[in-house]
Amino acid sequence: FLNNPSLSVLDLWNCQLDDVDANHLAHIMPDCFLSELNLGNNRIGSKGIKYLAQKISNNTSIKILNFWGNTSNGEAVYPIKEILENNTKIES
């Protein structure tokens, strides 16, 4: 469903998503056309953010990305930094 060009915003705020869910979502990220992905206020930890970072880094359609309020620790800073460095389309 995420490879549908008419779907531009996916708001998964406060859905209790965890690292496993983030891993599943990461696998479909390279082929999606989303311009905004809101994963705020979930239970995604550093592992989940790493999964997503590996796939989102090369996705040029995403412009807005929200990880606020997840359970990640300081280790998540580096994958997020990698996303922002590799994907210049994301607004920081």
Buried (B, 14 or more C-beta within 10 A) or exposed (E): EEEEEEEBEBEBEEBEBBBEBBBEBBEEBEEBBBBBBBBBBBBBBBBBBBBBBBBBBEBEBBBEBBBEBBBBEEEBEEBBEBBBEEBEEBEE
